Amino acid sequence: MKILLISPPLKNMARYQMRSRGCMPPLNLLYLAAALRAAGHEAALLDLYARPLSVPELLKAVENYAPGAVGFASYTANIDEVGALAAAIKAARPALPTIVGGIHASYLPEFTLASPALDIAVIGEGERTIVELADALAAGRPLDGVAGLAFKRNGAVLRTAARPGVADINALPWPAWDLADFGDYYLASTRAVTDRPAASVLTMRGCAYACAFCSHSFCYPAVKVRDPGDAVDEIEFLHRKRGVGEFQFEDSTFTCLPAHALKICELIRQRGLDIVWSCNIRADNMTEELFAAMSGAGCRRVLLGVEAGTQEMLDAMKKGITKDQVRRTVALAKKYGVRVNAAFMIGAPGETRESAWAAYRFAVELDTDYVMFSSLVPSVGSDYFDLAVAQKKVDPAAVKGADYITVYAEKTPLAQMSELSRAELAALMERFTRGYYLRPRYILKRLFGLRSLNEAFGMLAGFTLVVSHQLGALRRRLAL
C-alpha cells in the first residue's frame, strides 16, 4: 500500500519568524516511512513546512502519487492546518482515508476526529500501529483489531485496545533519510553555529521527569535508549554520505543519563567526525566531566530550561532543580565555550508579579547567550492543561492551533493561570525581552563574541525579530 505522509505548515508566519524557529526534517514521519517500507509498503513525504504548496499544488501531488491513504503529523499549533488540508484532499478524493498522529491526536483523539475530514487517529508511538493499519486498509479489514487507534464508525468515534510502547527502539529502522532534501533544512537562529546542512537525531525516547507544564511522554517515566554505537553510526552516515555538518539532538534531555551521553561523545571523537551540535540539558545532571566531553565532541550550544526565578516557583512547576544548580551549569558552559539558550516561563499557577520579575532578574544575573521568555500556554497532555480544563479555563473541544503559536508575545496567552492577567503577561514578555536584549553590555558581548558569519546572520535575525515585534506592539497600542 502507498501512504503519503504530510508535515503541515504553520500559516501566517513571516520569514524572520521561520528563521527564528528553524526548519528541521520531520523525524516522526521519517521514522514512520521507514517502518512502512520495512513492512513492504510504500511511503512518500510532503514537507509543507519546508516547502509550502498551494491547495491546487497539493492536490496535484496527491493525484500524482495516488496513495491508498494520507497521514498527517499533528501537534497543537498546527491542528487547524491539518484539518484544512485534510478537508481539501477529501473534497477531491472523498474515499481516501485520512490518518492523523502525534501529540495532539494522541491526547485528544475524540476532539481531533471531530474534524469532518479526519478519519483515523494513531495514539502514541506510531511505527507498529501504522504498519498494522496499512495492512488492514490494504486488505479491506475492519480496524477493530488494530491496537492504538481511534476511528469513526457511523458517526461515533471508537477506540481500539491501547498499544504498548515500542519496547526496543534499537529494533526500529533508521528514519527514511532519502526522503529528506537537506537543502531545505536549517537550525533556529539561536541554535545554528555554521551554515552547513543540518539534521536532527534521536538517541533516546521518553522523559524521566514530571514537569507540570510539559506534555507527558507516552513512555513516562521510562527512558528508552538507543545503543550509542547505532546512534553514532547514523550520525556518521548523515555526515559522510549526506554532507550534514550540524546536528540537533532531539532527546527531551540528552544528558539525563550521563554515561550514555559520555559514550556518544567518546564515539564521535574516536571516529573523527567534524561536526557541531546542540542538545537539551538539565541543571541537575551537568558535571564538569560531561561539559568537557561534550565540548570536545563538538557541542557548541545547549538549551537549558531554567523556567523560574524563585525556588518556590521551580518547586511548584515540579521542575526538580535548584537555582544554584542552574548557576553552576551556566558557569561550566561558559568555561568550556558552550553557548547557553535559557528558557523562562511566566504565568504558571502561583506566579506573582514579584516572582515574574525575579525570573527576569535571574536571567540578567546568568547573562546567557540567548534567553526566551514565554508565558504559560497549557500544553495538551500536561498537568497544567488538565488543571485548566478542570477549572473551565480551556475548552478541549475548542483548542485552536493559533492559540499555541507564541513568538515574543505576538498574542495574549490562552488562559490566565496566575494572579497576572493575560494582558499583563504579554506586556511583561515584551518588557523582559526588550530589557534583556537591548542591554549595552549584552550587545557588546555578543558582537565581540561572534564566531562566524552565520552566527552574525543569526544574531541579526534575532534582533530583527525583537524589533519587529516591538514595532507591532506599538502599532497595536496606538490603534486602541
VOTORSE-784464 format. One line per 3 residues: for each residue x, y, z of C-alpha. Coordinates in steps of 0.1 Angstrom, whole numbers. Layout:
! VOTORSE-784464
X,Y,Z | ... $
//
This chain:
! VOTORSE-784464
0,0,0 | 12,35,-7 | 9,61,20 $
16,98,16 | 29,114,48 | 24,151,51 $
41,176,75 | 18,206,76 | 29,242,75 $
24,269,101 | 4,296,84 | 8,334,88 $
44,332,98 | 69,358,84 | 102,346,71 $
121,362,100 | 99,341,124 | 106,310,104 $
143,317,107 | 140,321,144 | 121,288,148 $
142,268,124 | 131,242,99 | 143,206,106 $
135,173,90 | 102,158,103 | 118,129,123 $
84,115,132 | 73,110,97 | 107,98,85 $
105,70,112 | 70,61,100 | 81,60,64 $
110,37,73 | 87,13,93 | 62,12,64 $
89,4,39 | 104,-23,61 | 70,-40,62 $
66,-40,24 | 45,-8,19 | 55,23,0 $
58,58,16 | 64,93,3 | 68,126,22 $
54,161,16 | 71,185,40 | 49,216,36 $
66,233,65 | 98,233,45 | 82,237,10 $
47,252,13 | 23,243,-16 | -10,259,-26 $
-41,238,-24 | -41,231,-62 | -4,221,-60 $
-11,198,-30 | -40,181,-48 | -18,176,-79 $
9,160,-57 | -17,136,-42 | -31,128,-76 $
4,121,-90 | 14,98,-61 | -21,81,-59 $
-18,69,-23 | -41,45,-6 | -41,68,24 $
-27,101,36 | -12,106,71 | -6,139,89 $
17,147,118 | 0,168,144 | 8,190,173 $
-15,215,188 | 0,245,169 | -8,230,135 $
-40,211,142 | -62,237,124 | -40,234,93 $
-42,196,95 | -80,198,94 | -79,223,65 $
-55,202,44 | -75,170,50 | -107,188,40 $
-91,199,7 | -80,164,0 | -113,149,10 $
-132,173,-13 | -111,160,-42 | -110,123,-31 $
-138,116,-6 | -130,79,-2 | -93,84,6 $
-86,75,42 | -71,103,62 | -49,95,92 $
-36,118,119 | -10,111,146 | 13,130,170 $
9,146,204 | -24,164,198 | -42,135,182 $
-28,111,208 | -40,131,238 | -73,144,223 $
-83,118,197 | -121,123,200 | -117,161,197 $
-93,157,168 | -116,134,149 | -144,160,153 $
-129,175,122 | -151,161,95 | -122,153,71 $
-101,132,95 | -109,95,97 | -84,78,119 $
-61,88,148 | -29,69,157 | -24,71,195 $
11,70,209 | 42,57,192 | 32,50,157 $
57,27,140 | 39,-6,148 | 4,9,146 $
9,25,112 | 21,-8,97 | -8,-28,110 $
-32,0,99 | -18,-1,64 | -21,-39,63 $
-58,-36,74 | -66,-9,49 | -49,-27,21 $
-68,-59,28 | -101,-41,35 | -103,-55,70 $
-121,-37,99 | -99,-16,121 | -111,-30,154 $
-82,-54,156 | -55,-28,152 | -44,-16,187 $
-36,20,193 | -63,36,171 | -93,59,173 $
-116,59,143 | -150,69,131 | -179,45,125 $
-215,55,119 | -208,90,133 | -192,78,165 $
-155,78,175 | -143,43,187 | -111,34,204 $
-93,1,200 | -71,-15,227 | -42,5,239 $
-9,-4,223 | 22,-8,245 | 51,14,235 $
80,2,214 | 99,-19,238 | 133,-19,219 $
139,12,199 | 171,-3,185 | 149,-27,165 $
134,3,146 | 149,11,112 | 166,45,109 $
145,73,95 | 140,72,57 | 167,98,51 $
165,95,14 | 131,114,16 | 148,144,31 $
163,172,9 | 189,187,33 | 189,219,13 $
155,227,28 | 166,225,65 | 183,248,89 $
185,252,126 | 169,280,145 | 189,312,146 $
195,308,183 | 209,273,177 | 228,274,145 $
266,277,146 | 275,272,109 | 258,273,76 $
263,236,69 | 234,213,62 | 216,203,94 $
197,173,107 | 181,161,139 | 189,128,156 $
173,109,185 | 194,89,208 | 166,80,232 $
129,83,237 | 109,93,267 | 114,116,296 $
121,106,332 | 108,140,347 | 74,152,357 $
74,189,349 | 38,202,353 | 40,223,322 $
51,197,298 | 32,171,278 | 39,138,295 $
58,113,273 | 39,81,264 | 66,61,279 $
70,82,310 | 86,75,334 | 107,52,314 $
135,63,291 | 142,40,261 | 178,44,250 $
194,36,216 | 227,18,215 | 253,46,214 $
271,29,185 | 240,27,164 | 232,64,171 $
267,75,161 | 265,52,131 | 235,72,119 $
253,105,127 | 284,93,107 | 262,82,78 $
245,116,76 | 278,134,79 | 299,114,54 $
272,103,30 | 247,132,31 | 270,161,39 $
254,171,72 | 277,191,94 | 254,203,122 $
232,182,143 | 204,188,169 | 198,160,194 $
160,159,197 | 161,139,230 | 140,155,257 $
172,157,278 | 203,144,261 | 222,144,294 $
196,126,316 | 217,95,315 | 253,109,318 $
270,76,309 | 250,74,277 | 259,110,267 $
296,104,276 | 297,73,254 | 282,91,224 $
308,119,228 | 336,94,230 | 325,77,198 $
321,110,179 | 357,118,189 | 371,83,181 $
356,84,146 | 370,119,139 | 336,134,129 $
339,170,120 | 306,181,133 | 290,206,157 $
258,200,176 | 233,212,202 | 211,195,227 $
188,200,257 | 202,197,291 | 191,199,328 $
208,217,355 | 207,188,380 | 228,163,359 $
255,185,344 | 291,180,356 | 325,193,346 $
333,159,331 | 302,160,309 | 307,195,297 $
343,187,289 | 333,157,269 | 305,174,251 $
326,204,241 | 354,181,229 | 329,162,207 $
315,193,190 | 288,206,213 | 285,243,208 $
250,252,221 | 227,239,248 | 191,247,257 $
187,249,294 | 152,250,309 | 155,275,338 $
118,283,338 | 116,305,370 | 135,329,392 $
124,317,426 | 128,283,442 | 91,283,452 $
80,286,416 | 105,259,404 | 91,236,431 $
55,244,421 | 63,235,385 | 78,202,396 $
110,211,378 | 133,193,402 | 162,217,400 $
177,245,422 | 189,279,413 | 224,271,425 $
224,241,401 | 214,265,373 | 242,289,382 $
268,262,383 | 256,248,349 | 258,281,332 $
293,288,347 | 306,254,334 | 291,261,300 $
309,294,298 | 342,277,310 | 340,252,281 $
329,276,254 | 294,262,251 | 267,288,244 $
236,286,265 | 200,293,254 | 180,297,286 $
142,293,287 | 120,310,312 | 82,307,317 $
60,332,335 | 23,329,344 | 22,294,359 $
-1,288,388 | 13,305,419 | 31,332,399 $
31,367,413 | 44,400,399 | 74,397,422 $
82,361,411 | 78,371,375 | 103,399,379 $
126,376,398 | 127,355,367 | 139,385,347 $
165,394,373 | 178,358,374 | 181,359,336 $
202,390,338 | 223,375,365 | 230,344,345 $
237,365,314 | 234,336,289 | 238,340,252 $
201,338,245 | 170,340,267 | 135,331,257 $
107,345,279 | 74,328,273 | 41,329,291 $
25,297,301 | 3,281,275 | -12,249,290 $
2,222,267 | -21,194,258 | -12,164,279 $
3,184,307 | -8,188,344 | -15,224,337 $
-37,216,307 | -57,192,328 | -60,218,355 $
-71,245,330 | -98,221,317 | -109,213,352 $
-112,250,361 | -130,256,328 | -104,280,316 $
-98,259,285 | -123,240,265 | -106,210,249 $
-131,209,221 | -123,245,211 | -85,244,214 $
-72,262,183 | -38,258,167 | -33,296,167 $
-36,296,205 | -3,277,206 | 18,298,183 $
36,323,205 | 66,342,193 | 76,370,216 $
40,377,228 | 25,381,194 | -8,374,211 $
-21,372,246 | -18,339,264 | -45,313,261 $
-56,313,297 | -50,331,330 | -35,306,354 $
-20,330,380 | -27,364,395 | -13,381,364 $
-38,389,338 | -33,377,302 | -26,413,290 $
-1,419,318 | 17,386,310 | 20,397,273 $
33,431,284 | 59,416,307 | 71,392,280 $
77,423,258 | 94,442,286 | 116,414,297 $
127,406,261 | 134,442,253 | 152,448,285 $
174,417,282 | 185,420,246 | 189,458,244 $
213,460,273 | 245,476,261 | 266,450,279 $
248,422,262 | 251,438,227 | 288,444,231 $
294,408,244 | 275,393,215 | 293,415,189 $
328,407,202 | 319,370,207 | 307,362,172 $
324,331,159 | 312,330,123 | 294,349,96 $
265,326,100 | 263,334,137 | 262,371,128 $
233,364,105 | 216,346,133 | 221,375,157 $
207,399,130 | 176,376,126 | 171,376,163 $
174,414,165 | 150,417,136 | 125,395,154 $
127,416,186 | 125,450,169 | 97,439,145 $
76,427,174 | 82,459,194 | 70,479,164 $
40,456,161 | 32,460,197 | 35,498,194 $
11,498,164 | -14,478,184 | -13,501,214 $
-17,532,191 | -47,516,175 | -66,512,208 $
//
